[in-house]
Amino acid sequence: MPRSEEAEWWANAVYAAIQEIPHGKVTSYGHIALLLGEPQRPRQVGVCLKSLPDAESGAHFNSSTVPWQRVINSKGMISHRGPGSAERQAEALREEGVEVTRDSMGEIYVDFSQYGWFPKLLPSEDEENNGDLFVQDT
């Protein structure tokens, strides 16, 4: 089923925002929602990433142009979306130099204090401060 115009706008805004996350950094679904002015919509950020087209699709935003691996949950944990998905995301982050750890329950985490990216504004919106204003935690 095709997306409504609003859903298409939202997905494109999510993908564009995620493209601004620097290499080797991670942020949360909630922080992307906050940056887009919709702090109550972190799950919808996840839905957009779940439906991100494959690189072969030819879509402008796809799994090779949107660094999907850089978005994790607010606890710093990589969410499971299907068999092997958390490990694929962890491997993509490792390739960027991000250290991932596994707890005793097998959950995979990233240390936000070292790798977190939480600007108050998207760098593209914050030309005056060049993206240097950051919030503590989201």
Backbone as numpy.savetxt, mean C-alpha at the origin, in Angstrom:
# Nx Ny Nz CAx CAy CAz Cx Cy Cz
-18.30 -7.76 -13.59 -19.15 -6.58 -13.59 -18.25 -5.34 -13.59
-18.52 -4.38 -14.48 -17.70 -3.17 -14.54 -17.90 -2.29 -13.30
-16.87 -1.53 -12.98 -16.95 -0.61 -11.83 -17.79 0.60 -12.18
-18.45 1.17 -11.16 -19.15 2.44 -11.35 -18.09 3.53 -11.55
-18.51 4.69 -11.99 -17.56 5.80 -12.17 -16.89 6.15 -10.85
-17.66 6.15 -9.75 -17.08 6.47 -8.44 -16.06 5.41 -8.02
-16.40 4.14 -8.22 -15.48 3.06 -7.86 -14.21 3.12 -8.71
-14.36 3.45 -9.96 -13.20 3.57 -10.85 -12.32 4.75 -10.42
-12.95 5.87 -10.05 -12.19 7.02 -9.57 -11.42 6.64 -8.31
-12.11 5.97 -7.37 -11.47 5.58 -6.11 -10.28 4.65 -6.36
-10.48 3.64 -7.17 -9.40 2.69 -7.46 -8.20 3.42 -8.08
-8.45 4.29 -9.02 -7.35 5.03 -9.65 -6.64 5.93 -8.65
-7.39 6.55 -7.73 -6.78 7.40 -6.70 -5.92 6.55 -5.77
-6.41 5.38 -5.40 -5.65 4.46 -4.54 -4.36 4.06 -5.24
-4.46 3.64 -6.49 -3.27 3.18 -7.21 -2.25 4.31 -7.39
-2.73 5.50 -7.69 -1.82 6.64 -7.86 -1.13 6.98 -6.54
-1.87 6.92 -5.43 -1.28 7.21 -4.12 -0.21 6.17 -3.78
-0.49 4.92 -4.04 0.46 3.86 -3.74 1.74 4.01 -4.56
1.61 4.54 -5.76 2.80 4.76 -6.59 3.76 5.77 -5.95
3.28 6.56 -5.00 4.13 7.56 -4.34 4.90 7.02 -3.13
4.60 5.81 -2.71 5.33 5.22 -1.58 6.75 4.94 -2.06
7.75 5.47 -1.36 9.13 5.26 -1.80 9.57 3.80 -1.75
10.49 3.46 -2.61 11.13 2.15 -2.63 11.70 1.86 -1.24
11.46 0.66 -0.75 12.00 0.28 0.56 11.21 0.77 1.75
10.01 1.31 1.51 9.14 1.79 2.59 7.79 1.09 2.49
7.06 1.10 3.60 5.71 0.53 3.63 4.78 1.50 4.35
3.51 1.37 4.08 2.48 2.12 4.81 1.28 1.21 4.99
0.26 1.72 5.64 -0.92 0.90 5.92 -2.07 1.24 4.97
-3.00 0.30 4.87 -4.22 0.54 4.10 -4.92 1.79 4.63
-4.96 1.90 5.97 -5.62 3.04 6.60 -4.95 4.35 6.28
-3.63 4.34 6.18 -2.95 5.60 5.88 -3.20 6.03 4.44
-3.27 5.10 3.53 -3.62 5.45 2.14 -5.02 6.05 2.12
-5.96 5.44 2.83 -7.32 5.98 2.90 -7.31 7.39 3.49
-6.54 7.59 4.55 -6.43 8.92 5.18 -5.87 9.94 4.21
-4.81 9.59 3.51 -4.22 10.51 2.53 -5.20 10.90 1.43
-6.14 10.01 1.13 -7.14 10.28 0.10 -8.39 10.95 0.65
-8.35 11.30 1.94 -9.47 12.02 2.55 -10.64 11.14 2.94
-10.43 9.84 2.99 -11.49 8.89 3.34 -10.97 7.93 4.41
-10.67 8.44 5.62 -10.05 7.59 6.63 -10.88 6.38 7.05
-12.16 6.39 6.76 -13.02 5.27 7.13 -13.01 4.15 6.07
-12.18 4.26 5.05 -12.21 3.30 3.95 -10.95 2.45 3.77
-10.28 2.03 4.83 -9.08 1.21 4.62 -9.39 -0.13 3.94
-10.53 -0.70 4.24 -10.88 -1.98 3.61 -11.06 -1.83 2.10
-11.57 -0.67 1.69 -11.74 -0.44 0.26 -10.39 -0.30 -0.45
-9.38 0.19 0.28 -8.02 0.22 -0.27 -7.58 -1.22 -0.54
-7.83 -2.09 0.43 -7.50 -3.50 0.26 -8.24 -4.14 -0.90
-9.50 -3.80 -1.06 -10.29 -4.34 -2.16 -9.68 -3.91 -3.51
-9.25 -2.66 -3.58 -8.62 -2.18 -4.82 -7.36 -2.97 -5.12
-6.56 -3.22 -4.10 -5.33 -3.97 -4.32 -5.63 -5.42 -4.69
-6.66 -5.97 -4.10 -7.04 -7.34 -4.43 -7.46 -7.45 -5.89
-8.04 -6.38 -6.42 -8.50 -6.41 -7.82 -7.54 -5.70 -8.77
-6.31 -5.44 -8.33 -5.31 -4.81 -9.19 -5.06 -5.71 -10.40
-5.20 -5.18 -11.61 -4.98 -6.01 -12.80 -3.55 -6.54 -12.90
-3.40 -7.68 -13.52 -2.07 -8.24 -13.79 -1.32 -7.37 -14.77
0.00 -7.49 -14.75 0.85 -6.72 -15.66 0.47 -6.97 -17.11
0.08 -8.20 -17.43 -0.26 -8.57 -18.81 -1.57 -7.96 -19.30
-2.33 -7.37 -18.40 -3.65 -6.84 -18.77 -3.57 -5.65 -19.72
-2.45 -4.94 -19.67 -2.32 -3.73 -20.48 -2.95 -2.51 -19.83
-3.54 -2.69 -18.65 -4.15 -1.56 -17.94 -3.06 -0.60 -17.47
-3.39 0.68 -17.43 -2.42 1.69 -16.98 -1.91 1.36 -15.57
-2.83 1.12 -14.65 -2.47 0.69 -13.31 -2.53 -0.83 -13.28
-1.41 -1.46 -12.98 -1.37 -2.92 -12.93 -0.30 -3.36 -11.93
-0.14 -4.64 -11.77 0.75 -5.16 -10.74 2.23 -4.85 -10.98
2.57 -4.37 -12.16 3.97 -3.97 -12.37 4.17 -2.45 -12.26
3.08 -1.69 -12.29 3.20 -0.23 -12.19 2.79 0.31 -10.82
2.10 -0.51 -10.03 1.65 -0.12 -8.69 2.39 -1.00 -7.69
3.20 -0.44 -6.81 3.95 -1.23 -5.85 3.07 -1.75 -4.71
2.17 -2.65 -5.03 1.18 -3.22 -4.12 1.81 -3.79 -2.86
3.04 -4.27 -2.96 3.70 -4.92 -1.83 3.99 -3.96 -0.69
3.95 -2.67 -0.96 4.31 -1.67 0.05 3.16 -1.28 0.97
2.01 -1.93 0.84 0.85 -1.62 1.69 0.54 -2.85 2.54
0.55 -2.64 3.88 0.30 -3.71 4.83 -0.72 -3.23 5.86
-1.08 -4.10 6.79 -2.12 -3.67 7.73 -1.55 -2.77 8.83
-2.43 -2.20 9.62 -2.04 -1.20 10.62 -1.20 -1.75 11.76
-1.13 -3.06 11.88 -0.28 -3.68 12.90 1.12 -3.95 12.35
1.35 -3.63 11.09 2.64 -3.91 10.47 2.70 -5.32 9.92
1.57 -5.97 9.82 1.52 -7.36 9.37 1.09 -7.44 7.91
1.65 -8.39 7.21 1.24 -8.66 5.84 -0.03 -9.50 5.90
-1.10 -9.00 5.31 -2.38 -9.70 5.34 -2.39 -10.84 4.34
-3.09 -11.92 4.71 -3.24 -13.07 3.82 -4.43 -12.82 2.90
-4.23 -12.96 1.62 -5.32 -12.80 0.66 -5.59 -14.09 -0.09
-4.77 -15.07 0.13 -4.91 -16.35 -0.54 -3.66 -17.17 -0.29
-3.67 -18.41 -0.70 -2.51 -19.26 -0.46 -1.22 -18.67 -1.03
-0.24 -18.51 -0.18 1.06 -18.01 -0.61 1.16 -16.51 -0.83
0.05 -15.79 -0.67 0.07 -14.36 -0.99 0.95 -13.57 -0.03
0.91 -13.89 1.25 1.73 -13.15 2.23 3.22 -13.39 1.97
3.58 -14.60 1.63 4.98 -14.90 1.35 5.44 -14.20 0.06
4.58 -14.13 -0.95 4.94 -13.40 -2.19 5.18 -11.93 -1.88
4.31 -11.35 -1.05 4.47 -9.95 -0.68 5.74 -9.76 0.13
6.02 -10.66 1.05 7.24 -10.58 1.85 8.47 -10.65 0.95
8.45 -11.54 -0.02 9.60 -11.67 -0.93 9.78 -10.40 -1.76
8.68 -9.82 -2.22 8.78 -8.56 -3.00 9.38 -7.46 -2.12
9.01 -7.42 -0.86 9.58 -6.41 0.05 11.05 -6.70 0.33
11.40 -7.95 0.53 12.81 -8.30 0.73 13.67 -7.83 -0.44
13.13 -7.97 -1.65 13.86 -7.54 -2.85 14.13 -6.04 -2.84
13.32 -5.29 -2.09 13.52 -3.84 -1.96 14.39 -3.50 -0.76
14.86 -4.51 -0.04 15.70 -4.27 1.13 14.95 -4.12 2.43
13.65 -4.41 2.41 12.84 -4.32 3.63 12.99 -5.62 4.41
13.31 -5.50 5.68 13.43 -6.68 6.53 12.04 -7.11 6.99
11.72 -8.36 6.79 10.45 -8.90 7.26 10.76 -9.99 8.29
9.91 -10.08 9.30 10.10 -11.09 10.35 8.85 -11.93 10.46
9.02 -13.13 10.97 7.90 -14.05 11.17 7.78 -14.33 12.66
6.56 -14.23 13.19 6.37 -14.51 14.61 6.12 -16.00 14.83
5.91 -16.39 16.07 5.74 -17.80 16.41 4.47 -18.41 15.81
3.54 -17.57 15.41 2.31 -18.05 14.77 2.42 -18.08 13.25
3.57 -17.67 12.73 3.79 -17.70 11.29 3.36 -16.43 10.57
2.91 -15.42 11.32 2.52 -14.16 10.70 3.77 -13.37 10.32
3.69 -12.64 9.23 4.84 -11.90 8.72 4.65 -10.41 8.99
5.68 -9.79 9.56 5.62 -8.39 9.98 6.76 -7.56 9.39
6.50 -6.25 9.32 7.50 -5.25 8.96 7.50 -4.22 10.09
8.67 -3.78 10.47 8.83 -2.80 11.54 8.54 -1.39 10.99
7.39 -0.82 11.39 7.04 0.52 10.93 8.06 1.57 11.39
8.67 1.37 12.55 9.62 2.38 13.03 10.83 2.48 12.12
11.13 1.42 11.40 12.27 1.45 10.49 11.86 1.67 9.04
10.75 1.07 8.62 10.38 1.09 7.21 9.07 1.84 6.92
8.44 2.39 7.97 7.15 3.04 7.78 7.23 4.35 7.02
6.20 4.63 6.27 6.06 5.86 5.48 4.68 6.42 5.77
4.65 7.55 6.54 3.39 8.12 6.98 3.36 9.64 6.81
3.43 10.15 5.58 3.37 11.60 5.39 1.98 12.14 5.70
1.92 13.43 6.03 0.62 14.08 6.25 -0.11 14.29 4.94
0.65 14.49 3.89 0.11 14.67 2.53 0.90 13.81 1.58
0.29 13.48 0.45 1.05 12.82 -0.60 2.11 13.79 -1.11
3.30 13.31 -1.43 4.33 14.22 -1.95 3.85 15.04 -3.14
3.02 14.48 -3.99 2.53 15.22 -5.15 1.61 16.38 -4.75
1.05 16.34 -3.55 0.17 17.40 -3.05 0.90 18.38 -2.15
2.11 18.04 -1.77 2.84 18.82 -0.77 4.13 19.40 -1.36
3.99 20.13 -2.45 5.16 20.68 -3.12 5.91 21.69 -2.25
5.18 22.45 -1.42 5.82 23.47 -0.59 6.81 22.85 0.40
6.43 21.72 1.00 7.29 21.07 1.98 8.03 19.87 1.40
7.82 19.62 0.11 8.50 18.52 -0.57 8.24 17.18 0.11
7.05 16.99 0.69 6.68 15.72 1.30 7.37 15.43 2.62
7.96 16.45 3.27 8.74 16.18 4.47 7.92 16.15 5.76
6.66 16.49 5.72 5.85 16.46 6.93 5.28 15.05 7.12
5.55 14.46 8.27 5.09 13.10 8.52 4.30 13.05 9.80
3.35 12.14 9.84 2.61 11.87 11.07 3.29 10.71 11.77
3.00 10.54 13.04 3.66 9.50 13.83 3.17 8.11 13.48
1.87 7.89 13.49 1.37 6.54 13.34 -0.05 6.57 12.79
-0.38 5.58 11.98 -1.74 5.42 11.46 -2.11 3.97 11.49
